[in-house]
Amino acid sequence: MAQNEELASVLEAVGSVVPTLRRNGEESERRRWLVEENIQLLDKAGVFRTATPRRYGGLDLPVADQVKVITEIARGCPSTAWTAFVWVSTAWTATLYPDRAQEEFFEGGAVKMSSAVSATGTLAAVEGGYRLDGRWRYNSGCLGADWNLVAAALTHPNGEHEEFMAAVPMSELSTEDDWDVTSCSGTGSVTTIAADVFVPAHRVVGIVEAFTGTAGERTNVGADGRNYGLLAFVLAESAGVFIGAAKGALELFLERLPGRGITYTNWTDQSLHPVTQIQVATAANKISAAEGLSVQWLELLQRRADAGEQPSDTEKAIIRGQVGFAIQLAKEAIELLYSASGGSVIARGVPLQRFHRDVQGFSLHALAQLNANLEVQGRVLVGLDPDTWYL
């Protein structure tokens, strides 16, 4: 099957279950973890094979196509889309590990991988690898993951600290039931714990090597069209959650509109009110503007990957700013639609309120912060260095 046909097949399958994802959103939020049906439907659709290399039976879709899939999931349920984004983007991150590790990760073709990139763990060198200890909060999707990539610091004999990403089967980690939140509840982002876990050396990669795609003993290097800059790739995929959620919010608003009046006014049909018409148009244009920005960074990432090049630091800094701005546009679109929905929107049975709360929560993620990202972009635009290695 040609790649375009494979993408079309996944998108069709995901699109057909959007109503189910929405319907299960309330129960996922109540349980503080995704309803199993959502996971099974996405697995059957091929979502968890999208980033798996073709040599391991995966679809090996380019980043723009992966984003299309994540965006479609977000139309149905933002928490499901966030979890899928984490699993898919981390599966791609795993392609930066040595071949020996990749063979373990992808032996089943479809794989669900979570990650925690704050170095709140420690590594101690031992024969054949490392001993890992630590706790990682906000570990989205870990409850259903096969593997977990966690950041940890190693202290060298000279006192120097170095950060690594260690890949560990979830079966070797424990979790703490501490995810009790007002938004993003369905992501099950509990704390993950490692207690003296042995990690073989081939499953530990320096964080700098991961960010630059320079880990050794891997054959999928160079101009194979899939070697994107790690952080820019993750940011690009995360934007799909926000844009898809905004699209879903617009659909939900329009579905509720027929027959709705404006309470305590003479307007018996809200759709006839000019302010509502302006609000809908403004929200739709914000979504289109966010999507238009995304085309720019997706084309840049693919162009660099096709040439076997990493994006420059300036390009990565600009992507950070543009992604932050696109996320803000999508968030504003949802806020506008929510505020135009009347008091009944706060009922738990109305999915739009959950879209609104989920996106408010996701937008607080450090990598989604508007001002922090615009500052990085603005620095390079005025001729300064980005003042951060997190690119």
C-alpha positions in Angstrom: 0.0 0.0 0.0 1.4 3.4 -0.9 2.1 5.9 1.9 -0.7 8.2 0.9 -3.1 5.3 0.9 -1.8 4.2 4.4 -2.4 7.7 5.7 -5.9 7.9 4.2 -6.7 4.6 5.8 -5.6 5.8 9.3 -7.4 9.1 8.9 -10.6 7.4 7.8 -10.5 5.0 10.7 -9.8 7.7 13.2 -12.5 10.0 11.7 -15.1 7.3 12.0 -14.5 6.9 15.8 -14.5 10.7 16.6 -18.1 10.5 18.0 -17.0 7.5 20.2 -13.9 9.4 21.5 -16.2 12.3 22.4 -18.8 10.2 24.1 -16.1 8.4 26.2 -14.5 11.7 27.3 -16.7 12.2 30.3 -15.9 8.7 31.6 -12.2 9.0 30.9 -12.2 12.2 32.9 -14.1 10.6 35.8 -11.6 7.6 35.8 -8.6 9.9 35.4 -7.4 7.7 32.6 -8.6 6.9 29.1 -11.4 4.5 28.5 -9.9 1.4 27.1 -12.2 1.5 24.1 -10.4 4.7 23.0 -7.0 3.1 23.1 -8.2 -0.1 21.3 -9.9 2.0 18.5 -6.7 4.0 17.9 -4.6 0.8 17.9 -6.9 -0.8 15.4 -6.7 2.3 13.2 -2.9 2.0 13.1 -2.1 5.1 15.1 0.5 3.4 17.2 2.4 2.3 14.1 2.6 5.8 12.5 6.1 6.5 13.8 7.5 3.0 13.8 10.2 2.5 11.1 9.1 0.6 8.1 11.8 -2.0 8.6 10.0 -3.0 11.8 6.6 -3.2 10.2 5.5 0.4 10.9 4.0 3.0 8.7 6.9 5.4 9.1 4.8 8.4 8.2 6.5 11.8 7.8 5.9 14.4 10.5 3.2 16.3 8.6 1.2 13.1 8.3 1.6 12.2 11.9 0.3 15.6 12.8 -2.8 15.1 10.6 -3.6 12.0 12.6 -3.1 13.6 16.0 -5.2 16.6 14.8 -8.0 14.2 13.8 -7.9 12.5 17.2 -8.1 15.8 19.0 -11.4 16.6 17.2 -12.9 13.8 19.2 -11.1 14.1 22.6 -8.2 16.4 23.6 -7.0 14.1 26.4 -7.0 11.1 24.1 -5.1 13.2 21.5 -2.5 14.4 24.0 -1.9 10.9 25.2 -1.6 9.7 21.5 0.7 12.6 20.8 3.0 11.6 23.7 3.0 7.9 22.6 3.7 8.7 18.9 6.3 11.4 19.4 8.1 9.3 21.9 8.1 6.3 19.6 9.8 8.6 17.0 12.3 9.7 19.6 13.1 6.0 20.1 14.4 5.9 16.6 17.3 8.0 17.8 18.5 5.1 19.9 21.0 2.5 18.8 19.7 -0.3 16.5 19.9 -2.9 19.3 17.5 -0.8 21.4 15.2 -0.1 18.4 14.9 -3.8 17.8 13.5 -4.2 21.4 11.2 -1.2 21.2 9.6 -2.0 17.9 9.5 -5.8 17.9 5.7 -5.7 17.8 5.4 -3.0 15.2 2.8 -0.9 17.2 4.2 0.6 20.4 3.1 3.0 23.0 5.9 5.0 24.6 5.7 7.7 27.2 8.4 10.1 28.3 9.5 12.4 31.1 12.2 14.8 30.1 12.9 16.6 33.4 16.0 15.0 34.9 14.5 14.1 38.3 16.2 10.7 38.3 19.8 9.6 38.9 22.0 7.1 37.1 24.9 5.1 38.6 27.3 3.3 36.2 27.6 -0.4 36.7 28.9 -3.3 34.6 26.9 -3.4 31.3 24.8 -0.4 32.0 23.4 1.7 34.8 21.2 1.6 37.9 18.3 4.0 37.7 16.5 5.7 40.6 14.0 8.5 40.5 10.5 9.9 40.4 9.0 11.6 37.3 5.8 13.7 37.7 3.2 14.5 35.0 4.2 11.3 33.1 1.3 11.5 30.5 0.2 8.1 29.2 2.4 6.0 31.3 -0.5 4.0 32.6 -1.0 2.4 29.1 2.6 2.6 27.9 4.8 -0.3 26.9 8.0 1.7 27.5 9.0 4.9 29.3 11.8 7.2 28.3 13.0 9.1 31.5 15.6 11.7 32.0 18.2 11.2 34.7 21.5 12.7 35.7 24.8 10.9 36.0 27.6 12.3 38.3 31.0 11.5 36.9 34.0 10.9 39.2 35.2 14.5 38.6 31.9 15.8 39.9 30.6 16.8 36.5 26.9 16.1 35.9 25.6 14.8 32.6 21.9 14.2 31.6 20.7 11.1 29.8 17.5 9.5 28.5 17.0 6.0 29.8 14.4 3.7 28.1 12.7 1.3 30.5 9.9 -1.1 30.2 6.9 0.2 32.1 6.7 -3.2 33.8 9.9 -2.4 35.6 8.5 0.9 37.0 5.8 1.6 39.6 3.3 4.5 39.6 1.8 6.7 42.3 -2.0 7.5 42.0 -1.6 11.3 42.4 -3.3 12.6 39.2 -6.3 14.5 40.6 -6.7 17.6 38.4 -9.3 20.0 37.0 -8.2 19.5 33.3 -6.4 17.0 31.2 -7.6 14.4 33.7 -8.0 11.6 31.0 -4.3 11.6 30.3 -3.5 9.7 33.5 -0.4 11.7 34.1 0.6 10.1 37.3 4.1 10.0 38.9 6.4 7.2 37.7 9.0 5.7 40.1 12.2 3.7 39.5 13.8 2.0 42.4 17.3 0.5 41.6 16.3 -0.5 38.1 19.0 -1.9 35.8 19.1 -0.3 32.4 21.5 -1.8 29.8 23.9 0.7 28.2 22.4 0.5 24.7 19.1 1.9 26.1 20.7 5.0 27.6 21.4 8.0 25.3 22.9 11.3 26.2 20.3 14.1 26.1 22.5 16.2 23.8 22.9 13.2 21.5 19.1 12.8 21.4 18.5 16.5 20.7 21.0 16.5 17.8 20.4 13.0 16.5 24.0 11.9 17.0 23.7 8.7 19.0 26.0 6.0 17.7 25.4 2.4 16.4 22.2 3.3 14.5 21.7 2.7 10.8 18.8 5.1 10.3 21.0 8.2 10.0 21.5 10.8 7.3 19.1 11.9 4.6 16.4 9.3 5.1 13.6 11.9 5.5 12.9 11.1 9.2 15.8 12.6 11.1 14.1 15.8 12.4 15.3 18.0 15.3 13.9 16.3 18.4 12.4 19.3 20.2 11.1 20.9 17.0 9.5 17.6 16.1 7.8 17.3 19.5 6.6 20.9 19.4 5.2 20.4 15.9 3.2 17.3 17.0 1.9 19.0 20.1 0.4 21.8 18.1 -1.8 19.3 16.3 -3.5 18.6 19.7 -4.5 22.3 20.1 -5.5 22.8 16.5 -7.6 19.6 16.4 -9.2 20.5 19.7 -10.1 23.9 18.3 -11.6 22.3 15.2 -13.6 20.0 17.4 -14.8 22.9 19.6 -16.1 24.7 16.5 -18.0 21.6 15.4 -19.5 21.2 18.8 -20.5 24.8 19.0 -22.2 24.7 15.6 -24.0 21.4 16.5 -25.6 23.1 19.6 -26.5 26.3 17.8 -29.8 25.3 16.0 -32.8 26.3 18.0 -30.9 28.0 20.7 -32.0 31.5 21.8 -30.3 34.1 23.8 -31.8 34.1 27.3 -33.4 37.3 28.6 -33.4 38.9 25.1 -35.8 38.8 22.2 -33.4 36.7 20.1 -34.9 33.3 19.7 -32.2 32.1 17.3 -28.7 32.8 18.3 -27.4 32.0 14.8 -29.2 35.2 13.6 -27.3 37.5 16.0 -24.5 39.4 14.3 -22.2 39.1 17.3 -22.5 35.3 17.2 -21.7 35.4 13.5 -18.7 37.5 14.2 -17.6 35.2 17.0 -17.9 32.1 14.8 -16.0 33.7 12.0 -13.2 35.0 14.3 -12.8 31.5 15.9 -12.7 29.8 12.4 -10.0 32.3 11.2 -7.9 31.9 14.3 -7.9 28.1 13.7 -7.0 28.6 10.0 -4.2 31.0 10.9 -2.8 28.5 13.4 -2.9 25.8 10.8 -1.3 28.1 8.2 1.6 28.7 10.5 2.0 24.9 11.1 2.5 24.4 7.3 5.6 26.6 7.5 7.4 24.6 10.2 6.3 21.2 8.9 7.7 22.0 5.5 10.9 23.3 7.0 11.4 20.1 9.1 10.8 17.8 6.2 13.1 19.8 3.9 15.9 19.6 6.4 15.3 15.8 7.1 15.2 15.1 3.3 18.6 16.8 3.0 20.0 14.9 6.1 20.4 18.2 8.0 19.4 19.4 11.4 17.4 22.7 11.5 19.7 25.5 12.6 19.4 27.0 16.1 17.8 30.0 14.5 15.2 27.9 12.7 14.5 25.9 15.9 14.1 29.1 17.8 11.6 30.5 15.3 9.7 27.2 15.4 9.4 27.5 19.2 7.9 31.0 18.8 5.6 30.1 15.9 4.3 27.0 17.7 3.6 29.0 20.9 1.7 31.6 18.8 -0.3 28.9 17.0 -1.3 27.3 20.3 -2.4 30.7 21.6 -4.6 31.2 18.5 -6.2 27.8 19.0 -6.8 28.4 22.7 -8.3 31.8 21.9 -10.7 30.2 19.4 -11.9 27.7 22.0 -12.3 30.4 24.7 -14.4 32.5 22.3 -16.7 29.6 21.4 -17.0 28.6 25.1 -17.9 32.1 26.2 -20.6 32.3 23.5 -22.2 29.0 24.5 -24.4 30.2 27.4 -24.6 28.9 30.9 -25.6 25.4 29.9 -22.1 24.7 28.5 -20.8 24.0 32.0 -22.7 20.7 32.3 -20.4 17.7 32.3 -22.5 16.1 29.6 -21.6 19.0 27.2 -18.2 18.0 25.6 -17.3 21.7 24.8 -16.6 22.5 28.4 -14.1 19.6 28.6 -12.4 20.8 25.4 -12.1 24.2 27.0 -10.6 22.9 30.3 -8.3 20.4 28.7 -6.8 23.0 26.4 -6.4 25.5 29.3 -4.4 22.8 31.1 -2.3 21.8 28.1 -1.4 25.4 27.4 0.3 25.6 30.8 2.9 23.1 29.8 6.3 24.7 29.9 6.9 24.1 26.1 3.5 25.7 25.3 4.0 28.9 27.2 3.5 31.8 24.8 5.8 34.4 26.2 8.7 32.0 26.8 8.5 30.8 23.3 8.1 34.2 21.7 11.1 35.5 23.7 13.3 32.7 22.2 12.0 33.6 18.7 12.4 37.3 19.3 16.0 37.0 20.4 17.1 35.5 17.1 15.0 37.9 15.1 16.9 40.8 16.6 20.2 39.2 16.1 20.9 37.7 19.5 21.5 34.1 20.5 18.5 32.1 21.7 19.9 32.0 25.3 18.8 28.4 25.7 20.0 25.0 24.7 16.5 23.7 24.7 15.9 23.9 21.0 
